[in-house]
Amino acid sequence: MSTEHFRPIITSRQLLYLLIAATMPTQDLLMPGPLIKAFGKDALWAILVGGILAVVPLLLALYILRRQRCGPFVAAFGSHLFVARVFAALFVVVALLGLSNIFASLAQMLHVDLLEFTPATITTLLAAFVAIYAALGGPEVVGRIAELLAPIVLIEVPMLFGLAMPWFNFVHMFPLTPQDGHALTLGAYQAFSFLAEVGFAVYFGSLARDPEGIPRALWTALGVNVLMLLLTTGMPLLMFGPEHSSILAAPTVTAVRTIHYGFLIERLDSLMTAPWAAFVIVKIVVWTTFASGLLGDVFGRRAYRPAVWALILVASYASLRMKDLGAVETSVKSLWYDSGAPLLVLTLVLAAAFLRWQRRRPARA
């Protein structure tokens, strides 16, 4: 594919918000419950170790971006177009494995918290067509949407944590040292599987107009995602303790519902739901743009629009088999922990290894 029409179209700040949107909305809903149920207060240690492990895909993404030299994904592979297509196809599979879970988490959360009598089919279809409309605008539009919405959510989470402080009991966190070794292995891997989505920078980073800001955007995105997950997991632990938090289907949502200041502030979860739902749709658009953009890089620009329609319609239809949050968590385990996240990291490793081999390969006479 010719790269003559390629042009950088987002800023490093938009890259930062895109990488936050790629991870944060669903990690803060789907991670706290299972982590607390399995590891209690040591869930926070699992998140910290998972964040450290996520440095690996971050560095791999930076290496691949350096080889692209501000060109499209295919440019890094030179004449090896078939190899570039294989790697793009693997990333598309990664996106498909995660997108159905994202759709289902949105539908089930709205059903639990706001739209109890609205069928998940209606919610999913509405989200799908909004996502298609946004994704068809391309990365530039998606970057602007993320830049507009992400700061609202980033302010909202610390604000909720601060409002919950009168209900905190720090005794719930003692002893501070980890007590369950599995939290530092299995638990850390579960957190890592979400935080590793910083690897989506292999596509979005190539679109940045200011390459010098790319490393800062990646490191900041990873740090922010770790911090947000710590806050949303720590809130129910500090309010209810690990034992009570472990029996809650959505401990973070329950913690927010508990916050009240008389008639001034009541049912904060309803106010939280709207920006959160919008941010999940942004995540769907980011994932779709990631996969469709890579296909456009290696198969031609005409591949982008059909890929957007196909990815969103297939993923939204597949999500309808999940009837509650428990089913979503089970699907996340099988489709993401066991399949999608390992494939994402493996693809990053293989792509970086191939590019390194290509660089070291002696030039032919």
C-alpha positions in Angstrom: 0.0 0.0 0.0 1.3 3.5 -0.8 1.7 5.8 2.1 1.7 9.1 0.2 -1.7 10.0 1.5 -0.9 9.4 5.1 -0.8 12.4 7.4 -0.8 12.8 11.2 -4.1 14.1 12.3 -4.2 14.0 16.1 -2.2 15.7 18.9 -0.3 13.9 21.6 -2.9 15.2 24.1 -5.6 13.5 22.1 -3.5 10.4 22.0 -3.4 10.5 25.8 -7.2 10.7 26.0 -7.6 7.9 23.4 -5.5 5.6 25.4 -7.3 6.4 28.6 -10.6 5.8 26.8 -9.3 2.5 25.4 -9.0 1.1 29.0 -10.7 3.1 31.8 -14.5 2.9 31.3 -14.9 -0.9 31.6 -11.9 -1.6 33.8 -13.4 0.5 36.5 -16.7 -1.4 36.3 -15.6 -5.0 35.6 -12.3 -5.2 37.6 -13.1 -4.1 41.2 -15.8 -6.8 41.9 -13.9 -9.9 40.8 -10.6 -8.6 42.3 -12.1 -7.9 45.7 -14.0 -11.2 45.7 -10.8 -13.1 45.0 -8.2 -11.2 46.9 -9.9 -8.8 49.4 -7.9 -5.8 50.3 -5.0 -7.2 48.4 -6.8 -6.3 45.2 -5.0 -2.9 45.4 -1.6 -4.7 45.4 -2.8 -6.7 42.3 -3.5 -3.4 40.6 -0.1 -1.9 41.5 1.8 -5.0 40.3 -0.3 -5.2 37.2 0.5 -1.6 36.4 4.2 -2.4 36.7 3.8 -5.4 34.3 2.0 -3.1 31.8 5.2 -1.3 31.2 6.2 -4.1 28.9 3.5 -3.6 26.3 4.1 0.2 26.6 7.8 -0.2 25.8 6.9 -2.6 22.9 4.5 -0.1 21.5 7.1 2.7 21.7 9.6 0.5 19.9 7.2 -0.3 17.1 6.3 3.4 16.8 10.0 4.4 16.5 10.3 1.9 13.6 7.3 3.5 11.9 8.9 6.9 11.8 5.6 8.8 11.9 4.2 6.7 9.1 1.3 4.3 9.0 1.6 0.8 10.6 2.4 -0.8 7.2 5.4 1.5 6.7 7.4 -0.1 9.4 7.4 -3.5 7.5 8.8 -2.1 4.3 8.3 -4.6 1.5 6.9 -7.3 3.8 3.3 -6.4 3.2 2.0 -9.9 3.9 3.6 -9.8 7.3 2.0 -6.5 8.1 -1.3 -7.9 7.0 -0.9 -10.8 9.4 -0.2 -8.6 12.3 -3.1 -6.3 11.5 -5.4 -9.3 11.3 -4.2 -10.4 14.7 -5.0 -7.0 16.2 -8.4 -7.2 14.6 -9.1 -10.5 16.4 -8.0 -8.9 19.6 -10.5 -6.1 19.1 -13.3 -8.6 18.3 -12.6 -10.6 21.4 -13.0 -7.5 23.6 -15.7 -5.5 21.8 -18.6 -7.9 22.7 -17.7 -7.6 26.4 -17.7 -3.8 26.2 -21.1 -3.7 24.6 -22.5 -6.2 27.1 -21.1 -4.3 30.1 -22.7 -1.1 28.9 -26.1 -2.7 28.4 -26.1 -4.6 31.7 -24.9 -1.7 33.7 -27.6 0.6 32.3 -30.1 -2.2 33.0 -29.0 -2.5 36.6 -28.7 1.2 37.4 -30.9 3.2 35.2 -33.0 1.4 32.6 -34.4 -1.5 34.4 -37.3 -2.2 32.1 -35.5 -1.4 28.8 -34.4 -4.6 26.9 -30.7 -4.9 26.4 -31.4 -5.3 22.7 -32.6 -1.7 22.5 -29.7 -0.3 24.5 -27.2 -2.2 22.4 -28.6 -1.3 19.1 -28.7 2.4 20.0 -25.1 2.2 21.2 -24.0 0.4 18.1 -25.4 3.0 15.7 -24.0 5.9 17.7 -20.6 4.1 17.7 -20.8 3.5 13.9 -21.6 7.1 13.2 -18.7 8.3 15.4 -16.2 5.8 14.1 -17.0 6.5 10.4 -15.6 10.0 11.1 -12.1 8.5 11.5 -9.4 9.0 14.1 -9.5 12.8 14.0 -13.1 12.9 15.1 -12.6 10.2 17.7 -9.6 12.1 19.1 -11.7 15.2 19.5 -14.6 13.3 21.2 -12.2 11.7 23.6 -10.5 15.0 24.3 -13.9 16.5 25.1 -15.3 13.7 27.3 -12.3 12.1 29.1 -11.5 15.1 31.3 -15.1 15.1 32.7 -14.7 11.5 33.8 -11.2 12.0 35.1 -12.6 14.8 37.3 -15.6 12.7 38.3 -13.8 9.7 39.8 -11.6 11.6 42.2 -14.5 13.8 43.1 -16.6 10.8 44.1 -13.7 9.3 46.0 -13.4 12.6 48.0 -17.2 12.8 48.6 -17.1 9.2 50.0 -14.4 10.0 52.6 -16.8 10.5 55.6 -17.7 6.8 55.2 -14.1 5.5 55.0 -12.7 3.3 57.7 -9.0 2.8 57.1 -8.9 -0.1 59.6 -10.3 -2.2 56.7 -6.9 -1.9 54.9 -4.8 -3.4 57.8 -2.4 -5.0 57.6 -1.0 -3.0 54.7 1.3 -5.7 53.4 -0.1 -8.3 50.9 -1.5 -11.4 52.6 -2.4 -13.4 49.6 0.4 -14.3 47.2 -2.0 -15.1 44.4 -2.9 -11.4 44.3 0.6 -10.6 43.1 0.4 -13.3 40.4 -3.1 -14.1 39.1 -4.6 -10.9 40.4 -1.8 -8.8 38.9 -2.3 -10.6 35.6 -6.0 -9.7 35.6 -5.2 -6.0 36.2 -2.4 -6.2 33.6 -4.8 -7.6 31.0 -6.7 -4.3 31.0 -3.8 -2.0 31.5 -1.9 -3.6 28.6 -4.4 -1.9 26.3 -1.9 1.0 26.2 -0.5 -1.1 23.4 -3.2 0.3 21.1 -0.7 3.2 20.7 0.9 1.2 17.8 -1.9 2.6 15.7 -2.9 5.8 17.3 0.6 6.9 18.1 1.4 6.9 14.4 -1.2 9.6 13.8 0.3 12.1 16.3 1.5 15.4 14.8 4.0 15.9 17.6 6.1 12.7 17.9 8.1 14.1 20.8 5.0 14.0 23.0 4.2 10.3 22.3 6.2 8.7 25.1 4.8 11.2 27.7 1.3 10.4 26.5 1.8 6.7 26.9 3.4 6.9 30.3 0.7 9.3 31.5 -2.1 7.2 30.1 -0.8 4.1 32.0 -0.4 6.0 35.2 -3.9 7.6 35.0 -5.5 4.2 34.3 -3.7 2.6 37.3 -4.8 5.5 39.5 -8.4 5.4 38.4 -8.6 1.7 39.0 -7.0 2.1 42.5 -9.6 4.8 43.4 -12.7 2.8 42.1 -11.4 -0.4 43.9 -10.3 1.3 47.0 -13.6 3.2 47.5 -15.8 0.1 48.4 -13.0 -1.5 50.3 -12.7 1.6 52.6 -16.4 2.0 53.0 -17.6 -1.6 53.5 -14.5 -3.6 54.1 -13.3 -6.6 52.0 -15.8 -9.1 53.4 -18.9 -7.0 52.6 -17.5 -5.7 49.3 -16.9 -9.2 48.1 -20.6 -10.1 48.0 -21.6 -7.1 46.0 -22.2 -7.5 42.2 -20.9 -4.0 41.5 -19.1 -2.7 44.6 -18.1 0.6 43.1 -21.7 1.4 42.1 -23.0 0.4 45.5 -20.3 2.7 47.1 -21.4 5.6 45.0 -25.1 5.0 45.9 -24.1 5.1 49.6 -22.9 8.7 49.3 -25.5 11.2 50.4 -25.5 14.6 51.9 -29.1 15.0 52.9 -31.3 16.7 50.3 -28.3 18.3 48.6 -26.7 15.2 47.1 -28.7 12.0 46.7 -28.4 9.1 44.2 -25.1 10.2 42.8 -25.0 6.9 40.8 -27.7 8.3 38.5 -25.6 11.4 37.8 -22.6 9.2 37.2 -24.2 6.8 34.8 -24.7 9.3 31.9 -21.0 10.3 31.5 -19.9 6.8 32.2 -22.2 5.3 29.5 -21.0 8.0 27.0 -17.4 7.1 27.8 -18.0 3.4 27.2 -19.4 4.3 23.8 -16.2 6.3 23.2 -14.2 3.1 24.2 -16.2 1.1 21.6 -15.4 3.7 19.0 -11.7 3.7 20.0 -11.4 0.0 19.7 -13.3 -0.1 16.4 -11.1 2.7 15.0 -8.0 0.9 16.1 -8.9 -2.3 14.3 -10.4 -0.7 11.2 -7.6 1.8 10.9 -5.0 -1.0 10.8 -7.0 -2.7 8.1 -7.1 0.5 6.2 -3.3 0.9 6.5 -2.5 -2.5 5.1 -5.5 -3.2 2.7 -6.2 0.3 1.5 -8.3 3.2 2.6 -11.5 1.7 1.2 -11.3 -1.1 3.8 -11.9 1.3 6.7 -15.7 1.9 6.4 -16.8 -1.7 5.8 -14.6 -2.8 8.7 -16.3 -0.3 11.0 -19.7 -1.7 10.2 -18.7 -5.3 10.4 -16.8 -5.0 13.7 -19.6 -3.1 15.5 -22.5 -5.1 14.2 -20.8 -8.5 14.9 -19.7 -7.5 18.4 -23.0 -5.9 19.4 -24.9 -9.0 18.2 -22.5 -11.3 20.1 -23.0 -9.3 23.2 -26.7 -10.1 23.4 -25.9 -13.6 24.7 -24.8 -12.1 28.0 -27.9 -11.6 30.2 -26.4 -10.1 33.4 -23.2 -8.7 34.9 -22.1 -12.2 36.1 -22.3 -13.5 32.5 -20.2 -10.5 31.4 -17.5 -11.2 34.0 -17.5 -14.9 32.9 -17.1 -13.8 29.3 -14.3 -11.3 30.2 -12.4 -14.2 31.8 -12.7 -16.5 28.8 -12.5 -14.0 25.9 -10.1 -11.5 27.4 -8.0 -12.9 30.3 -7.5 -16.2 28.5 -7.5 -15.1 24.9 -7.6 -11.4 24.0 -5.0 -10.0 26.3 -2.4 -12.8 25.7 -2.9 -12.4 21.9 -2.5 -8.6 22.2 0.8 -8.9 24.1 2.0 -11.8 21.9 1.3 -9.8 18.7 3.2 -6.8 20.1 6.2 -9.0 21.0 6.2 -10.7 17.6 5.8 -7.4 15.7 8.7 -5.9 17.7 10.8 -9.0 17.2 10.2 -9.0 13.5 11.1 -5.3 13.2 14.3 -5.8 15.1 15.2 -8.8 12.9 14.5 -6.7 9.8 16.7 -4.0 11.1 19.6 -6.3 11.8 19.3 -8.3 8.6 22.3 -7.6 6.4 21.5 -5.5 3.4 21.5 -7.5 0.1 24.1 -6.5 -2.4 
